Each structure stands twice: as C-alpha cells, then as structure tokens.
C-alpha cells in the first residue's frame, strides 16, 4: 500500500507545476502553436537553405525580437509601479537618427548617436517621474507625442531610405550560425539583464521600490536613482529595437516605426505574469509574453482570418490568457471539486 504522504506528494506534483509562474504563459504559447499547426499544414516545418534555418518558428522569433527588447525594459519600469508609453516614439527617434547619420558619418557614430538619443529620452522620463514627481503615464505621454513629432522633423515627414553601408543591414537581416542576428542580440540583452537582476542588489532594490517606495526610501534605498535607472534602461532597449527595425526595413519611417509598440510591450509583461501594481516581475515571462503576441499575429495571418476581425480575435485570446492568470481564477481552480 502506498504511504499517504507519498500519495499526496504525487497528487500535488501537477498542481505545483501548474502554479509555476511560467506555466500558464508557456501553456498559452504551446496551445497557439498547436492550433496553428492543425489549421496550417507545415506551420512548424523547419528547413535549412544556404546554411540558414528557415520556417515559421524562426520568423516568429525574428519578428518578435524588437518587442522582446522593449518588453525587457518595460518589465523593470512596471516593477517599480511605473509605465512608459513613449517606447514607440523612442524607437522612431533612434531609427531616424541612425538613418540620418549612417550614410555620411559612419556606422559607429550613427549607432552611438541613436542609442545616445534613446538614453536622453530615458533620462527625460526619469527626471520627470523621479525628480518632479509626475505620474509616469503623464510624464511619458509627453514624450510619446513630442518624440514622434521630433522623429518626423528629423526625416521631414518622409520615409528615409538607406542604401549603404551594407554592415548596417546586418543587425536586422544578417545571420549568425544559421540563425538571425536579432536572436543573438535579444539573448545577450536578456542574459545581461538577468545577471544584473539576480547577481547584484539592483533586482532587490527594484522589487522593494515597487512593493513599497516609502519603506524602501526609509530603509536607505535611493528610490529616485532606481526609478531613473529603469526608465533609462527601458529607453535603451527601445533604442536598440529601433535600430533593429530600421536595419530590417532599410529605412526610417517616423510615422509607423514602433507605432503602438509600447502597448504590446505592456501586454507582453502582463501576459508573462508581471503585475502593474509593481513589485513582481519575471523577465522570462515577459519574453514569452512577446512570443505569444507574435505567434498569435502570425497564426491569424496564416489561418487566413479576415483583417477586419484580426484585432477582435487577438483581444479575445489575450483576454482569456489574462483571466487565467487572475488571483480569483487561481483560487477557483484550486478549489476541490
């Protein structure tokens, strides 16, 4: 006869697995891929051509790369009870600066200037939120509007096409070890962010500021510096995403580049288990959330869903995933039958 304790442990193992922070996001991603594979034969097929790996899965990862970069920075901002709705504008500014300079000033200066402009945007947001005490959504809304206008001024409202140097296109369309370069960029940024959060006290400080900023300040945490840092980091990620997008399309489109990317980044964080109330964040969950959004978009197009109902289908799926992560739903699911 099986001992009661062993039986209880075995019975609770699936429940413990389901309660893992990444269980629901991974389950949603797997379900979307399964439905797409059932509806579109060969959706999961991969093949190697000219030493490069091709397939829908690779395309999903590649197209989700800018969103994943934005989501990583947004994760830290949301963890401090903040929000940054200027991400899309920063993407447009970085792309515009890079495309303006890369043809005449060289690749290194163009990339440095683009990332520098992104950091200035983050510093602006950080000073408004941490220094002046403005509400994060109001402070970043200023840059959301003004930043898009600044990018349009830099490009005269036109699509600025870049023809050279060819090395500029490597970031968005190049391959390394058979995979898109964008995947290695995301892996490097995600790995560096994870090390920074786990191997230093910064992660603990961010979490403490998000849980209770007053208590954190009284405990000696420099809350203003922490808040300023997360906005700087978020804008830096958005600037890198802007470079990736500009490199991929070989142009700067100030009107459409990064449009509504901030909303997808916020959504990716929440899909990954992050809480808008602050304190709780999961970098891996945010990356999975970005993949859920891109997988859903790719699957909808592959299934031939009419464009006029695409957003409705996307909203319904996102609603279902968010509901499954709510505390009320979790309590109901744990209730014995």
N, C-alpha and C positions, 0 to 999 in steps of 0.2 A: 504494500500500500504506500502511495506517495505521501510523504510528510506534508502536513498542512502548510508549513512555511514555504516549502519548495513549490507547492502548487500555486500558492498566492503569488510568489515571485514570478513564476512562469506566466500566470494570467495577466500580471500587470506590465509585462515587458512591452506588448504592443501599445498599451496606453502611455507608457513612458516615452516610447518612440514618437507617438503622435503628438505628445506635449512638447517635443523638442522645438525650439524657436524656428528652425528651418523646415520643419516637416510639412507645414501647410503650403508655404511658397513652393517648395520642391514638388509637392503633390500637384499643385495647380499647373506648374510648368510641364510636368510629365503628362498630365491629362490633356493639355493643349496640344502637345506633340503627338500624343496617341490619336486624338480626334483628327488632326491634320493628316496623319499617316493613313487613317482609314478613309478619309474623304478624297485624298490626292495620292494615287499610287506613285511610289518613288519619292515621296516627300523627304524621307530620311536617307535617301541614297547619297553616297559619297563616292567620288572618283578622283583619280589623280591624272592631271593633264599637264604636260611640260614641267613636271616636278612640283606642281601646286595642287593642293587639295581643294576640290570644289564640291558644292552641294548646298542645299537649303540651310543645313545646320551651320555651315561656315558663314553663309550670308547673314544669318540671324546674329551670330556673334560679331561679325564685322559691322553691320549696320547699327547694332546696339552699343558699340564702343563709345561714341560721344555721349550717349545717355548715361552709360555706366560711369564715365568720368565725372559728369555733372552730379550724378546721384551720390557718389562718394563724398563730395564736398557738401552736398545738401544734407547728408546724414549727420555730419558734425554740427551744422547750423541748427538743424531741428533738435539735436540732442541738447542744445542749450536753450531750448524754448523759443528759438528764432525761426525765421523763414526768409528766403531770398527769392524774390520774384524777378530779379534783374538778370538771372542767369542767361536767358536768351539774348538780351542786349549785349552782355559781355562777350558772348560767342560772336555776335555780329561785329563788335568793335575789334576783337582780336583778328578775325579774318580780314577785315578791311585794312587794318594797319599792316598786316603781313603782306597782303597783295599789293599794297601801295609801294612797299619798300623792296620787296624781294627781287624785282627786276632791275633796280638801279643801285641798291645799297648792299646787295649780297644776302645770302641765306641766313648767316649767323646773326647779322644785325636785325634783319626782318623778324626772325623768330624771337630774339631777345626783346625787341620793341613791342611785339604783340603781347608777349607774356608780361612785360612791364606795364603795359596799358591795362591788362587784366588785373594786375596787383594793385594798381592805383584805384581801379573800380572797387576792389575789395576793401582797400583802406578807407575809401569814401564811405562805404556802407558801414564798416566797423566803427568809424568815428561818429557817424550819426546815431548808431544804436548804442554803443558803449559810452561815447563821450557826451552826446547831447541827450541821451535817454529817449530817443524817438521810438515809437513802436516799430518793430522790424518790418512789418508789411508796408508801412507808410514810408520808412526810410528807403527800402529797396524799390518801392514803386516809383520813387523819384528817378532813380537810375534806369528803371525799366523803360520809362518814357523818354527821358533825356538821352540815354545811351543809344537807343535805336535811332534817334534823330542825329546823334553825333556820327554814328556809323554811316548814315545816309549822306551827311555832309562830306565825310571823307571820300565817298565814292560818287559824289554828285548825283545820288539817287539812281545810278546806273549799275548794271552788273559788270564788275571789273574783272576781266578775264586775264589770266596769267599764262604765258606760253613758255617761259623759262625762268629759272633753271630747272632741269628735269629732276634734280635732287629734292626739290620742294614737293613733288608729287609722291615721293616715296613714302611719306608718312601716311597718306590716305589711301594709296593704291598699291604700294610695294608689298613684297612678300619676303619672309624670312623663315627658313627651314620648312618651306612649303605652306606656310600659313600667313594670313595678312599681318602686316607690321602692327596694325592697330591693336591686335590682341596682345601682343607683347608689351605695348605701351600701357594698356589697361592693367595687365598683370603686374608690371613694375610699379605703377602708381598704387594699385590695391595692396600689393605686398608691402610697400613702404609705409602706407597709411596704417596697415595692421600692425607693423612693428612699432610705429610711433605710438599707437594707442595702447599696445599691450606691454611693450618693453620700457616705457617711460611713464612718468606720473601724469602725463598730459591727458590720457584717457580717463583717469580717475577724476581729474580736475574738471573736465568737460561734463562728465556724468554728475558730479556734485553740483555744478552750476545749474544744470538742467533740473535736478531734483529740488534744490532749494538755494537760489542765488544769495539770499540774505545770510543763511547759515554758512554757506561756503565763504563769503566775504569775511564773516566774523571769525572763521577758522583760519584765516590768513591767505586764502586763495585770491589771487589777483583776477577777480572776475572780469574786469574791463579788458585786461590783456587777453584773457581766454576768449572772450566774445569777439574781440577784434581779430584774433588769430583765425577763428573758424570762418569768418567772412572773407578774410584774405585767402584762405585755403580753398574755399568754395569758388571764388572768382578765378583762382589759378587753374583749378580743374576745368572751369568753363572756358578759360582762355585756351587751354590745351585742346579742348573739344572743338573750339572754333578753328584752330589751326588744322585739325584733322578733317573737319568738314570742308574748309577752303581748299585743302590739298586734294581731297577726294573729287570735288567738282571743278577744280582748277579755276576757281573764281571766287570773288567776294560778292555775295548777294545780301546787301544790308537790309533788304525788305523782308526776306524769307529765312535767312540763315538763323538757326536757333529759335525760330518762332514757336512759342508755346513749349519750348524745351523745359522751362522751369516747372511747368505743371506736370509734365511727365516725370521729372526728377523727384518732385514731391510725392507723386503717386508711387514711384518705384520704392521710395523709402517706406511708405506706409504698407505697401504690398509685402515688403520684406520684414515686417514686424516692428518697424520703428513707431514711436509714439509722438504725436505732435505736441503733447504736453511736456515733452522733454525728459531727459534722464536716461531713457532706454534707447539704445541704438545697436544695430547689427550690420556691419559692413558687408558681410557675405550675403545677408538677406537683401540689402539694397541692390547688390549686383544681380541677384536672382530676380528681384522685382523688375529691374530694367529688362532682363531677358524675357520675363513674362509679357511685358508690354510689346516688345519687338516680335516675339513669337506669335502673339495674338494678331498683330498687324499683318505679318507675313502669311499666317494661316488664313486670315479672312480674304486676302487678295488671292491666294492660291485656290481657295474654295469657290471663287467667283461670286462672292457676296456683292450685291449691287452697292455702289459707292454711297448712295443716299441712306443706306441703313448700316453702314460700316461703324459709324460712331455709336449708334444705338447698341449694336452687338458688343462692341468694346466696353461700353458703360455697364451693360448687364453682367459681363464676365468679371469686370473689376468689382462691381457691387457684391457679387457672390463671394469672391475671394476675401474682400474686406469683412463681410459679415461672418465668414468662417473664423476670422481671427479676433472677433469681438469677445470681451470677457463674458457677456451674457450667453453667447453661443457656446463658449467653452464650458461654462457651468452646466448648461443644458446637456451637452454631450457627455459630461462626466456623471450625470445623474443616472442611477441604476434603473434599468427597465422594469 
